[in-house]
Amino acid sequence: MFDIGVNLTSSQFDPDRNEVVARAAAAGVTGMLLTGTNLHESQQAAALAARYPNCWSTAGVHPHDSSSWHEESTDVLRVLASQPQVVAIGECGLDFNRNFSTPDEQARAFTAQLALAAELSLPVFMHCRDAHERFLELLDPWLDKLPGGVLHCFTGTALEAQACLDRGLFLGITGWVCDERRGLELRELLPLIPADRLMLETDAPYLLPRDLRPKPASRRNEPCYLPHILHQVAHWRGEDPHALAEITTANVERLFSLADARRHTGT
């Protein structure tokens, strides 16, 4: 099992980060992609990925932080991306749900990161919330220049999922699907996602699966809960969880060229 969305730089993990990584490995999580959401956290994520075995990272600026984008941001990310453990540009994209940065600022930062990913032949790790049409409008001109991409933490509609699949994107599914209040529509469209376009993630420390039993004492999500998400997704898709774990892990290996990354990192 591979968790493609772990915010291991979060201060929520400061007291016990080593133990969190150890619990994930004990639970059968064989790899983790640590998310960079701004320049500072991208540097932290790269350092953590170099520190822990079977970890890689992304380098990017989240739409919430797009107002901080400046002329030198591309250069900072380019240097980070030269490190072998950094295997994708992102988390980048659009979020019109909260608009912590203006839509124009988000579009500028997203486009700049797509251009960098194309320049470096790296896949993109993307975010889209309440911005589907504009997201595709900005992404489409770059699709034939990119080696691929994943829309992380997908929570959209069946039509939105199909539009992404038609463009060759992977879809990342989190514990959102385990939420009986908000996740039912996503649960119903799970069978529409081809297995070779599916990835799994916790988005820890966020999005703790609501149907975990026994219920954890803390609301903090951890990558050790990925097996629960895997088994629930497999159940709702009518598939064997072991087979689904193998396919989704192979998807990660393929998109992020982890065999090449291992050769360069020696892991």
Backbone hydrogen bonds in HBPLUS format (Angstrom, degrees):
<---DONOR---> <-ACCEPTOR-->    atom                        ^
c    i                          cat <-CA-CA->   ^        H-A-AA   ^      H-
h    n   atom  resd res      DA  || num        DHA   H-A  angle D-A-AA Bond
n    s   type  num  typ     dist DA aas  dist angle  dist       angle   num
A0030-THR N   A0001-MET O   2.73 MM  29  5.54 145.3  1.84 150.4 162.2     1
A0003-ASP N   A0031-GLY O   2.99 MM  28  6.31 160.7  2.02 154.4 150.9     2
A0033-LEU N   A0003-ASP O   2.88 MM  30  6.32 151.0  1.96 160.9 163.1     3
A0004-ILE N   A0200-LEU O   3.18 MM 196  6.43 170.7  2.18 149.3 150.4     4
A0203-ASP N   A0005-GLY O   2.73 MM 198  4.67 133.0  1.95 145.9 153.8     5
A0006-VAL N   A0033-LEU O   3.10 MM  27  6.13 151.7  2.19 161.8 161.1     6
A0035-THR N   A0006-VAL O   2.96 MM  29  5.87 157.5  2.02 137.1 143.3     7
A0007-ASN N   A0204-ALA O   2.73 MM 197  5.73 158.9  1.77 165.7 168.6     8
A0010-SER N   A0007-ASN O   3.03 MM   3  5.73 166.3  2.05 120.5 124.9     9
A0013-PHE N   A0010-SER O   3.03 MM   3  5.79 164.5  2.05 119.5 124.1    10
A0014-ASP N   A0011-SER O   3.06 MM   3  5.05 163.9  2.08 105.9 111.0    11
A0016-ASP N   A0013-PHE O   3.25 MM   3  5.70 134.9  2.47 108.9 119.8    12
A0019-GLU N   A0016-ASP O   3.03 MM   3  5.27 114.8  2.48 102.4 118.0    13
A0020-VAL N   A0016-ASP O   2.93 MM   4  6.24 151.8  2.01 155.6 164.8    14
A0021-VAL N   A0017-ARG O   3.08 MM   4  6.39 162.5  2.11 154.6 157.6    15
A0022-ALA N   A0018-ASN O   2.98 MM   4  6.21 156.5  2.04 145.0 152.2    16
A0023-ARG N   A0019-GLU O   2.79 MM   4  5.99 156.6  1.84 150.7 156.6    17
A0024-ALA N   A0020-VAL O   3.06 MM   4  6.28 152.8  2.14 145.0 152.1    18
A0025-ALA N   A0021-VAL O   3.13 MM   4  6.43 162.7  2.16 149.9 153.5    19
A0026-ALA N   A0022-ALA O   2.96 MM   4  6.19 159.1  2.01 149.4 155.5    20
A0027-ALA N   A0023-ARG O   2.98 MM   4  6.13 136.8  2.17 140.0 150.9    21
A0027-ALA N   A0024-ALA O   3.12 MM   3  5.11 128.6  2.40  95.0 108.7    22
A0029-VAL N   A0024-ALA O   3.00 MM   5  5.35 160.8  2.04 152.5 146.7    23
A0028-GLY N   A0025-ALA O   3.06 MM   3  5.24 158.6  2.11 105.6 112.2    24
A0032-MET N   A0054-ASN O   3.07 MM  22  6.62 146.6  2.19 151.3 161.1    25
A0056-TRP N   A0032-MET O   2.95 MM  24  6.38 156.1  2.00 159.0 166.5    26
A0034-LEU N   A0056-TRP O   2.72 MM  22  6.04 173.3  1.72 148.1 147.8    27
A0058-THR N   A0034-LEU O   2.98 MM  24  6.38 143.0  2.11 168.3 168.9    28
A0062-HIS N   A0037-THR O   2.75 MM  25  4.76 173.3  1.75 128.2 128.3    29
A0042-SER N   A0038-ASN O   2.80 MM   4  5.81 146.0  1.91 150.9 160.7    30
A0043-GLN N   A0039-LEU O   3.12 MM   4  6.35 148.9  2.22 141.9 149.0    31
A0043-GLN N   A0040-HIS O   3.13 MM   3  5.23 120.7  2.50  96.1 110.1    32
A0044-GLN N   A0040-HIS O   3.00 MM   4  6.36 153.9  2.06 146.2 154.2    33
A0045-ALA N   A0041-GLU O   2.76 MM   4  5.89 157.5  1.81 145.5 151.7    34
A0046-ALA N   A0042-SER O   3.02 MM   4  6.16 156.8  2.08 141.9 147.5    35
A0047-ALA N   A0043-GLN O   3.09 MM   4  6.31 154.7  2.15 143.2 149.9    36
A0048-LEU N   A0044-GLN O   2.91 MM   4  6.21 157.2  1.96 152.1 158.3    37
A0049-ALA N   A0045-ALA O   2.87 MM   4  6.04 156.0  1.93 148.3 155.3    38
A0050-ALA N   A0046-ALA O   3.05 MM   4  6.24 144.4  2.18 140.6 149.5    39
A0051-ARG N   A0047-ALA O   3.09 MM   4  6.27 131.7  2.33 134.2 147.2    40
A0051-ARG N   A0048-LEU O   3.01 MM   3  4.87 127.0  2.30  91.5 106.4    41
A0052-TYR N   A0048-LEU O   2.96 MM   4  6.18 157.1  2.01 159.8 162.6    42
A0057-SER N   A0085-GLN O   2.89 MM  28  6.17 153.8  1.96 153.7 153.8    43
A0087-VAL N   A0057-SER O   2.96 MM  30  6.21 148.7  2.06 168.1 173.9    44
A0059-ALA N   A0088-ALA O   3.06 MM  29  6.51 148.0  2.17 146.2 155.0    45
A0090-GLY N   A0059-ALA O   2.89 MM  31  5.29 163.4  1.92 107.3 112.8    46
A0065-ASP N   A0062-HIS O   2.86 MM   3  5.37 138.5  2.03 114.5 125.8    47
A0066-SER N   A0063-PRO O   3.16 MM   3  4.94 167.6  2.18 106.1 108.0    48
A0068-SER N   A0065-ASP O   2.96 MM   3  5.71 160.4  2.00 122.1 128.2    49
A0069-TRP N   A0066-SER O   3.00 MM   3  5.28 165.6  2.02 112.4 116.8    50
A0073-SER N   A0070-HIS O   2.97 MM   3  5.41 158.7  2.02 116.6 123.5    51
A0075-ASP N   A0072-GLU O   3.06 MM   3  5.23 115.4  2.49  99.5 114.8    52
A0076-VAL N   A0072-GLU O   3.05 MM   4  6.39 157.0  2.11 156.4 162.8    53
A0077-LEU N   A0073-SER O   3.01 MM   4  6.28 166.0  2.03 156.4 159.5    54
A0078-ARG N   A0074-THR O   2.87 MM   4  6.02 150.9  1.95 146.7 155.6    55
A0079-VAL N   A0075-ASP O   3.10 MM   4  6.32 157.6  2.15 148.1 152.4    56
A0080-LEU N   A0076-VAL O   3.08 MM   4  6.36 163.1  2.11 148.2 153.1    57
A0081-ALA N   A0077-LEU O   2.82 MM   4  5.96 159.7  1.86 150.9 156.5    58
A0082-SER N   A0079-VAL O   3.14 MM   3  5.31 151.6  2.22 102.7 111.4    59
A0083-GLN N   A0080-LEU O   3.04 MM   3  5.80 167.7  2.06 121.6 125.6    60
A0086-VAL N   A0083-GLN O   3.04 MM   3  5.63 160.9  2.08 120.1 126.2    61
A0089-ILE N   A0123-PRO O   3.01 MM  34  6.42 162.6  2.04 160.2 162.4    62
A0125-PHE N   A0089-ILE O   2.83 MM  36  6.00 161.2  1.86 149.0 152.6    63
A0092-CYS N   A0125-PHE O   3.08 MM  33  6.52 153.9  2.15 149.5 156.8    64
A0127-HIS N   A0092-CYS O   2.79 MM  35  5.80 141.4  1.94 140.1 146.1    65
A0094-LEU N   A0127-HIS O   2.99 MM  33  6.15 144.1  2.12 149.8 149.4    66
A0129-ARG N   A0094-LEU O   3.10 MM  35  6.50 141.9  2.25 137.0 148.0    67
A0096-PHE N   A0129-ARG O   2.97 MM  33  6.19 149.0  2.07 179.2 170.7    68
A0106-GLN N   A0102-THR O   2.92 MM   4  6.19 160.2  1.96 158.9 164.9    69
A0107-ALA N   A0103-PRO O   2.93 MM   4  6.11 158.9  1.98 146.4 151.9    70
A0108-ARG N   A0104-ASP O   3.01 MM   4  6.19 156.9  2.06 146.8 152.8    71
A0109-ALA N   A0105-GLU O   3.09 MM   4  6.30 166.8  2.11 151.0 153.7    72
A0110-PHE N   A0106-GLN O   2.90 MM   4  5.99 161.5  1.93 152.0 157.9    73
A0111-THR N   A0107-ALA O   2.96 MM   4  5.99 169.7  1.97 147.8 151.0    74
A0112-ALA N   A0108-ARG O   3.07 MM   4  6.20 158.5  2.12 144.1 150.3    75
A0113-GLN N   A0109-ALA O   3.05 MM   4  6.23 149.3  2.15 142.7 150.5    76
A0114-LEU N   A0110-PHE O   2.92 MM   4  6.22 150.2  2.01 151.4 160.4    77
A0115-ALA N   A0111-THR O   2.96 MM   4  6.18 156.4  2.02 148.4 154.6    78
A0116-LEU N   A0112-ALA O   3.04 MM   4  6.29 150.3  2.13 138.7 146.6    79
A0117-ALA N   A0113-GLN O   2.92 MM   4  6.10 162.7  1.95 146.8 151.4    80
A0118-ALA N   A0114-LEU O   2.97 MM   4  6.18 157.2  2.02 147.1 153.2    81
A0119-GLU N   A0115-ALA O   2.93 MM   4  6.16 155.8  1.99 144.4 151.5    82
A0120-LEU N   A0116-LEU O   2.92 MM   4  6.16 154.7  1.98 153.3 159.4    83
A0121-SER N   A0117-ALA O   2.83 MM   4  5.67 111.1  2.31 137.9 154.2    84
A0122-LEU N   A0117-ALA O   2.97 MM   5  4.92 160.3  2.01 139.1 144.3    85
A0121-SER N   A0118-ALA O   3.33 MM   3  4.98 151.3  2.41  93.7 102.0    86
A0124-VAL N   A0148-GLY O   3.13 MM  24  6.66 148.0  2.24 136.5 143.4    87
A0150-VAL N   A0124-VAL O   2.99 MM  26  6.49 153.7  2.06 164.1 172.2    88
A0126-MET N   A0150-VAL O   2.90 MM  24  6.06 175.1  1.91 175.3 173.7    89
A0152-HIS N   A0126-MET O   2.81 MM  26  5.73 144.6  1.94 148.1 154.8    90
A0135-PHE N   A0131-ALA O   2.83 MM   4  5.81 157.3  1.88 162.5 170.3    91
A0136-LEU N   A0132-HIS O   3.03 MM   4  6.28 163.2  2.06 156.1 158.2    92
A0137-GLU N   A0133-GLU O   2.98 MM   4  6.16 153.0  2.06 143.8 152.2    93
A0138-LEU N   A0134-ARG O   3.01 MM   4  6.23 151.3  2.10 148.5 154.0    94
A0139-LEU N   A0135-PHE O   2.95 MM   4  6.10 150.7  2.04 144.6 153.8    95
A0140-ASP N   A0136-LEU O   2.85 MM   4  5.65 169.0  1.86 151.5 153.5    96
A0142-TRP N   A0139-LEU O   2.88 MM   3  5.62 156.1  1.94 129.3 136.9    97
A0143-LEU N   A0140-ASP O   3.26 MM   3  5.38 155.0  2.33 108.4 115.2    98
A0145-LYS N   A0142-TRP O   2.84 MM   3  5.23 157.4  1.89 118.0 125.4    99
A0146-LEU N   A0143-LEU O   3.41 MM   3  5.42 163.1  2.44 102.6 107.4   100
A0170-PHE N   A0149-GLY O   3.00 MM  21  6.33 164.2  2.02 147.9 153.0   101
A0151-LEU N   A0170-PHE O   2.90 MM  19  6.23 164.3  1.93 154.7 152.8   102
A0172-GLY N   A0151-LEU O   2.99 MM  21  6.00 172.8  1.99 143.5 141.2   103
A0154-PHE N   A0172-GLY O   2.80 MM  18  5.71 157.4  1.85 161.0 167.9   104
A0161-ALA N   A0157-THR O   2.87 MM   4  6.12 155.9  1.93 148.3 155.4   105
A0162-GLN N   A0158-ALA O   2.94 MM   4  6.16 160.2  1.98 148.2 153.0   106
A0163-ALA N   A0159-LEU O   3.01 MM   4  6.24 152.9  2.09 142.8 150.1   107
A0164-CYS N   A0160-GLU O   3.10 MM   4  6.37 153.1  2.18 146.1 152.5   108
A0165-LEU N   A0161-ALA O   2.89 MM   4  6.17 160.9  1.92 153.1 159.0   109
A0166-ASP N   A0162-GLN O   2.80 MM   4  5.93 156.8  1.85 150.4 156.5   110
A0167-ARG N   A0164-CYS O   3.03 MM   3  5.16 138.9  2.20  98.9 111.0   111
A0169-LEU N   A0164-CYS O   3.15 MM   5  5.51 159.8  2.19 151.9 145.7   112
A0168-GLY N   A0165-LEU O   2.92 MM   3  5.08 162.3  1.95 112.5 115.3   113
A0171-LEU N   A0197-ARG O   2.95 MM  26  6.33 159.4  1.99 161.9 164.4   114
A0199-MET N   A0171-LEU O   2.96 MM  28  6.02 149.6  2.06 157.7 151.4   115
A0173-ILE N   A0199-MET O   2.93 MM  26  6.27 159.0  1.98 144.8 148.1   116
A0201-GLU N   A0173-ILE O   3.02 MM  28  6.03 144.4  2.15 156.6 150.5   117
A0177-VAL N   A0174-THR O   3.30 MM   3  6.36 165.6  2.32 125.9 125.8   118
A0178-CYS N   A0175-GLY O   2.84 MM   3  5.16 155.2  1.90 110.1 118.5   119
A0179-ASP N   A0176-TRP O   3.05 MM   3  5.44 163.3  2.08 117.5 119.8   120
A0183-GLY N   A0179-ASP O   2.75 MM   4  4.82 147.5  1.85 138.6 146.8   121
A0187-ARG N   A0183-GLY O   2.88 MM   4  6.06 152.3  1.96 149.9 158.7   122
A0188-GLU N   A0184-LEU O   3.01 MM   4  6.27 151.5  2.09 147.8 154.2   123
A0189-LEU N   A0185-GLU O   3.27 MM   4  6.58 141.6  2.43 142.7 151.9   124
A0189-LEU N   A0186-LEU O   3.22 MM   3  5.33 128.8  2.50  96.4 109.1   125
A0190-LEU N   A0187-ARG O   3.35 MM   3  5.41 155.5  2.41 100.5 107.6   126
A0192-LEU N   A0189-LEU O   2.86 MM   3  5.35 149.7  1.95 116.7 126.6   127
A0193-ILE N   A0190-LEU O   3.11 MM   3  5.66 162.7  2.14 119.3 124.2   128
A0197-ARG N   A0194-PRO O   2.85 MM   3  5.37 157.7  1.90 123.8 125.5   129
A0198-LEU N   A0195-ALA O   3.38 MM   3  5.32 165.8  2.40 110.5 109.5   130
A0206-TYR N   A0203-ASP O   2.90 MM   3  5.57 147.8  2.00 130.6 129.1   131
A0221-ASN N   A0205-PRO O   3.06 MM  16  4.24 176.7  2.06 111.5 110.6   132
A0212-LEU N   A0209-PRO O   3.45 MM   3  5.85 161.2  2.49 115.1 114.2   133
A0225-TYR N   A0222-GLU O   3.07 MM   3  5.83 167.8  2.08 121.2 124.8   134
A0226-LEU N   A0223-PRO O   3.05 MM   3  5.45 164.7  2.08 116.4 118.5   135
A0228-HIS N   A0225-TYR O   3.09 MM   3  5.45 128.5  2.36 106.9 119.4   136
A0229-ILE N   A0225-TYR O   3.39 MM   4  6.85 157.5  2.45 150.3 155.7   137
A0230-LEU N   A0226-LEU O   2.88 MM   4  6.15 165.4  1.90 162.2 166.7   138
A0231-HIS N   A0227-PRO O   2.93 MM   4  6.13 166.2  1.95 150.0 152.8   139
A0232-GLN N   A0228-HIS O   2.99 MM   4  6.21 158.6  2.04 151.3 157.2   140
A0233-VAL N   A0229-ILE O   2.89 MM   4  6.04 168.0  1.91 156.8 160.3   141
A0234-ALA N   A0230-LEU O   2.88 MM   4  6.03 164.3  1.90 153.6 158.5   142
A0235-HIS N   A0231-HIS O   2.95 MM   4  6.03 152.5  2.02 139.3 147.0   143
A0236-TRP N   A0232-GLN O   2.98 MM   4  6.25 165.0  2.00 154.2 157.0   144
A0237-ARG N   A0233-VAL O   2.94 MM   4  6.09 132.2  2.17 142.5 155.7   145
A0238-GLY N   A0234-ALA O   2.89 MM   4  5.89 114.5  2.33 136.7 152.4   146
A0239-GLU N   A0234-ALA O   2.82 MM   5  4.89 171.7  1.83 147.0 148.4   147
A0238-GLY N   A0235-HIS O   3.14 MM   3  5.05 147.1  2.25  96.6 106.6   148
A0244-LEU N   A0240-ASP O   2.97 MM   4  6.22 158.0  2.02 153.6 160.6   149
A0245-ALA N   A0241-PRO O   2.85 MM   4  6.00 150.4  1.94 143.6 151.3   150
A0246-GLU N   A0242-HIS O   3.11 MM   4  6.39 154.8  2.18 144.8 150.7   151
A0247-ILE N   A0243-ALA O   3.03 MM   4  6.31 160.0  2.07 150.0 155.1   152
A0248-THR N   A0244-LEU O   2.92 MM   4  6.02 172.7  1.92 154.2 156.6   153
A0249-THR N   A0245-ALA O   3.02 MM   4  6.00 152.5  2.10 140.6 148.4   154
A0250-ALA N   A0246-GLU O   2.97 MM   4  6.13 154.8  2.04 142.1 149.3   155
A0251-ASN N   A0247-ILE O   2.93 MM   4  6.23 146.6  2.04 146.1 155.7   156
A0252-VAL N   A0248-THR O   3.17 MM   4  6.46 153.4  2.24 142.0 147.5   157
A0253-GLU N   A0249-THR O   2.97 MM   4  6.29 165.4  1.99 154.0 157.8   158
A0254-ARG N   A0250-ALA O   2.95 MM   4  6.12 153.7  2.02 145.7 152.5   159
A0255-LEU N   A0251-ASN O   2.94 MM   4  6.15 175.3  1.94 157.8 158.5   160
A0256-PHE N   A0252-VAL O   3.04 MM   4  5.97 171.0  2.05 155.9 158.8   161
A0258-LEU N   A0253-GLU O   3.16 MM   5  5.01 150.8  2.25 130.6 138.9   162
A0257-SER N   A0254-ARG O   3.43 MM   3  5.19 160.7  2.47  97.4 102.8   163
A0261-ALA N   A0257-SER O   3.14 MM   4  6.49 157.7  2.20 144.9 151.7   164
A0262-ARG N   A0258-LEU O   2.80 MM   4  5.94 155.1  1.87 147.6 153.0   165
A0263-ARG N   A0259-ALA O   3.21 MM   4  6.46 153.8  2.28 141.0 147.4   166
A0264-HIS N   A0260-ASP O   3.20 MM   4  6.52 148.3  2.30 146.6 154.6   167
A0265-THR N   A0261-ALA O   2.91 MM   4  6.11 142.4  2.05 147.5 158.4   168
A0266-GLY N   A0262-ARG O   2.72 MM   4  5.46 137.2  1.90 146.5 154.9   169
